[in-house]
């Protein structure tokens, strides 16, 4: 049994403009990926429009997503964890300095 995807009505000129404006701020077309945890779904929710409409306009304007969003999220998480580890190491060094014999 094949699932049938409901047809999405064409975007109005105003909707197209809103979508393009939003995508200009949250999609890196050089890398082919969303920035800061954005996705077609998140853009659709924020603009209160169908996700499929966002996907169609993004693909027409910028092409397909070229990186795996989950891998990009892992990279972001790793960068955050490295930063946290560095901050903790600095705090530990400060504490050790205070308790060293003079």
HELIX and SHEET records of a PDB file:
HELIX    1   1 UNK A   13  UNK A   26  1                                  14    
HELIX    2   2 UNK A   40  UNK A   47  1                                   8    
HELIX    3   3 UNK A   51  UNK A   62  1                                  12    
HELIX    4   4 UNK A   69  UNK A   98  1                                  30    
SHEET    1   A 2 UNK A  27  UNK A  28  0                                        
SHEET    2   A 2 UNK A  33  UNK A  34 -1                                        
END                                                                             
